[in-house]
Amino acid sequence: MVLLWVFRVLFALILILVLFFTVSTESMAREENSISFWAVFWSGFGMGVFAFLVDFFTPKKKLSALAGVFFGLLVGIIISGVLAPAVDVIFQTYKIGIIPEAVSAIKWFLAICICFLTISIVIRTKDDVRFVIPYVEFTKQTKGARPLILDTSVIIDGRIADLYHSKLFDAPMIVPRFVLNELQLIADSADKLKRNRGRRGLEILNRMQKDPTIDIEIDDTIVAQVEEMQGVDQKLVIFSKHHDGRLATTDFNLTKVAQVREVDVLNLNDLANSLKTIAIAGEAMEVKIVKPGEEQDQGVGYLPDGTMVVVENGRGKIGRDVVISVTSALQTAQGKMVFGKFESFIPDNSGQNSHNHGRKPGGRSRFTQKRAEV
């Protein structure tokens, strides 16, 4: 906010100079014009102090755009032109004995203070300034890729750093201050599980900040609309809209809320599901059965990407590598499930296959190839 303080100093200097040259004129120095002298002095001093107090005690916000300064100046000049005749009406109505030079000086002070306040208001309203008439709006212009706004869950998850290293996206990442505060509260929790999750999130965030290949920053911007919200989720939605960014999360409920509020969301779980193996009915697949299923004679295995595979007639084959024929696939909110039917065992001496579960090359199993030979 250096520019704002420079502007404040310039305002004070201009106000002092105008006041000095006005009261130093020959007409003001005359004894019979002492009322005009003190009227000009106290009007300039009082309006200057009032403008400073209004500017200082209003909520502080970040500089939005240089165009806002010119817009504020234009509005200030228009308002000053409207209020200038009101000054004449006041002096004529109450018949205050002030010379025309003093009235003109008071109008100048009024115009300077109004212009200062209007410019200050535009500067403080950052990237989203709206007026009732005629629906004027300044919106933040995002250069390059839209930033990713990280929430607490995606930081604790940690996969976002690996995705950044994979060059899947190169957008800058932003961590709002209130998200960092929530991470700290979780890390200080009395619950051991929450405390470990919070500390993991802080460690991942610290590692990402030290990584020169990752563009990440902690945003300390104070946005009035964000501060008015109570929950962190609501703050994230408003913060993402305000920065024209995409919200990165693993929270299912936050994803739905953001979509309702028309905020773009990158859910890592949805991304992971979209990258999982596509299973086609009739295709051969290798999997190791690790536990029994819920139904009779069912066995359960997992592909390297975490996809659950339910094998019919696989309960008695726990711990063995088998070849299955895919019968169907089911997409759920928790992930993808593949259903298959046992076809044959993989020999124990095929150590290479036992560590390479998944779709077989060519999509054909051994029993299919043998039948083709017969």
N, C-alpha and C positions, 0 to 999 in steps of 0.2 A: 504493500500500500504506500510505496514511496511517492508515487505520482499524486496521490490524494493529499499527502502532507505538503508537497510542493505547492499544490493548488491552494491549500489553506494559508500558507505563508504569503502567497501572491495576493490572496483576498485581503489579508490583514494589511499588507503594504499599500494596496490600492485604496483601501478604506481610509487609512491614516493620511495618505497624500491628499486625497480629495477633501478630507476634513480640514487639513492644515491650510491648503490653498484657499478654501472657502472662507474660513474665519480670519485669514490674513489680509483679505481685501480691504480697501480703504473704506468702503461703505459699511462693512461689518465693524470696523474699528471705532466708528463714531459712537459717542456716549449715548445718543438718543436711540441707537439701534442695539442696545444691550440685550433686549428681549430676543431679537432675531439671532444675535450671537449665541446666546445660551440655548435657544431652541434648536439651532443647527448642531451645536456641539452635543447636546444630550440626545438628539434624534440619531445622529450618526453613531455615537458611542452605544446607545441602547440597542439599536437595531443590529449592530455588529456583534455585541455580546449575545443577543438573543439567537442570531444565526449560528454562532459558534456552539452555544449550548444545545440547540436542536440537532446540529450536526454531530456533536460528540456523544450525546445520549441516545441516539437512534442506533438500532442493531447494525453491527459492522458486517459488511459483506465485501467480497472481492471485486476488483475492477473488471468490468465487462468488456467494453469496446470503446475506442476513441470516438466512434460515431455517436455514442451516447452523450459525450460532452457537448457536441454541437447541437444535438437534439435538446438537451437540457437548457443550453443557452438560448435557443430559439423559443422554447416554452417560457423561460424567464423573461425574455424581452416582451413577449405577448402579454403576459400577466402584468408586467410593470406598466405597459401602455394602458391596460384596462384600469389599473388602480391609480394611475397618475391624476386623472380628473377627480378622483375621490379625495385626494389631498386638498385640491382647490376648494372643493365643496365644504370640507371640514373647516378650513380657515375662514371661508366666507360666511358660513352658518354661525360660527361662534365669534366672528369678528375679532380675530386675534391680530394684533398689530404687528405684523411681520412683513418686511420688505420683500419684493418679488425675488431678489437674489437668494434669500433664505429659503423661500418656498421651492425654488429650483434646486437648491442644494439638498433639501430633504427628499425631493423626488429622485435625485441621483443616488442617495443612500438607499432608498427603498428599492430601486432597480438593481443596485449591486448586490444587496442582500438576497433578493428574490432569485436572481440569476445564480448566486452561490448555492442556495438551497436546492434549486431544481437540478443543477448539475450534480451536486452531491447525492441527491436521491437517485438519479440515473446511474451514477457510478456504483452506488451501494446495492443496487438491485441486480447486479451481476449479469447473468445470461438470459434471464426470463423476466422482462418488464412488460406489464400489460396495463393498458389504460382503457377506461370504459368507452371513450370516444376517440378514434373510430376503430377500436379493437387493434390498436397498434401493439406489435409484439417484437421484441428483440430475442432471437433464438441463437444459441451457441452454434457456431459453424465448426464442425469437426473436420480436421485435416487428416487425410490418410485413413487407416483402418479405424473402425469404431472401437473404443476401449472396452475391455472386459472388466466388469465390476465383480470382485470376488466376495463371496459370503463366507461365513465361518465354516460351514460343512465342507466346501470345496477345498479350503486351505488345509483342514485336518485330514481330508482324504489324500491329498498329496499328488494325485495323478496329473493335476494341471501342469506341474513342472515338467513331467515327462512328455506331455503333449506339446508343450512349448519347445522342448528340445527336438522333438520329431519334425518341427517346421510345419505342422499341420495348420498353424495360424501364427501370425507375427504381430498381432494387435497388442498395444500396451495394456498392462493390467493395473487396475487401481484397487487399493484396499482402503475403504472409508475408515475414518478414525473410530467411529462407533463399532465397527466390526473388530478392530484391534482391541478396543475396550472389552468387548464381549469375550474375546479369546483370553484376555487376562483374567476376567472373572471366572471363566471355566477352569483356567490353570490354578486359580486360588481356591477352588471348590473343596469342600470337606469330603466329598465323595471321591474315592480313589480312582474309579473309572473315568469320571469327568475330568479329574485333575490330570490324569495321564493323557487324555485326548487334548486338553488345552495346551499342555506342554509340547505335545507332538506338533500341534498347529503352529505354536510360536517358533519351534525349531525349524519347521519347514519354511515358514515365512522368512526367518533370518537367513536360511540357506539360499532362498530365492533372491533376496536382496543382495547377497554377496556374489551371486552368479552374474558375471558380466554379459552373458548372452541373453539374460531375461530382463525385459523392460517392465519394471514394477515400481510403483510409488505408493506412499501413504498419503492420502488426501485429507488435509486438515480444514478444508473449506467448510464454513458455517453457512448452511442454506436454511432460510427461515421455514420453508415448507417441510424440510426434513426434520428440523428440530421440533416441529409441532406434533409429529407422529410419536406414538408411544412404543410400539414394538419394533425390534430390529428388522423384521421382515418387511414391515410397512415402510420403514426408512430406506431399505435397500431398493424397493420398487420406485419410490419417489426420487432417490439419488440417481438411479439408472436412467430415468426419464430426463432428469435435469442435465445429465452429462451426455445424453444421446448415446448411451452405451448398451452393451449386452450383459445381462446378468448371468454369471457362471455359478452353478450350484449343483448339489446332489439331492436337495430336498424336494420331494415330490409335491408337497402342498405349496411350497413357495413357488414352484414352477407353474402350478395351475393359477395361483393368485396373480403372478406376473403376466401370464398370458391373458387373463381377464382384463388387466389394466393396460393391455397392448404394449407390453415391454418384451423385447426379444430376449429369449432365454437359451443358454447353452447348458443343458443338463448332462453331466458326464455319464450318468447311468444310461440315459437314452443313447448317447453316443457310443458307449461300450456295447450296448445291445445291437445297435445297427452294424457294428463291425464284427459280430460273432458269425460263426460258420453257418452258411445257408444249407439246410438239410432238405433234400428232395426225396420224395417217396420212392422207394425201390433202390436207393443208392446204398452201397456198402460202406461201412464205417467201422473203425477199430476203436475199442474202448476197454478200459479196465474196470471191472465191477468191484466196488468198494464196500457196498452195504446193501442189505435187503430193502425192497420197496414196501409200500403200504399194502398193496394187493398181494394175493397169494402167487407164488412163483415169480414175483418181480424182483429184479436186481437194479441197482442204481450205480451209475458211473458218471464221470465228469470229463469233458473235453478240456484241452489246455486253456481255452478262453473262459472256463467256468461254466459252460453250458451243461445243464443237467441232462443225462441220458437215462431213460427208463427202459430196461430191457425185459421183454417177456421171456419167461422160462430162464431167468438169470439168477434166481435166488440161490440155487445150489452151486453157483460158479463164482462166489465171492473170492476176490484175490486173484482171479485169472484174467488174462487178456483175451478178448473174444472178438469175433467179427459178427456184426449185426447187419440186418437189412432194415433200413429206415421205413417205418410205416406212416408216420405223421410228425408234424412239428407244431408246437403251440407257443404263441407269444403272450406273456403275461406281464403285469406291471412290475413283477419282481425279476423278470428276465425271460429267456427263451428255454423251452423244454423240448427235447427230442424223444420220440417213442420209437422203439425198434424191436425186432424179433431176432433171437439168437439163431445163428447159422453154423458157426464153427469156432473151434479154439485156435489160438495162435500158438504154435509150438514154443516150448520154454526156451529152446536154444536160439530163438530169433530175438536176441537181446535188443537188436536195433529197432524192431517193430514195437517191442514192449515200452519203448520210451518215445514212440512217435504215434500217439493215438490221434484219431481223427479220420478224415476221409481218406480212403485208399487211392493210390495213384490210378488214374483212369476211371475211377468210380466203380470198379468191378472187384468182387471178392474172389478168394481162391476157389470156393465151391462153384462160383459162376464160370470161372475159367475152365475148371475140370468138366463141367457139363458141356461147355462149348467144344472141348476137345473130343468128348464122346460123340 
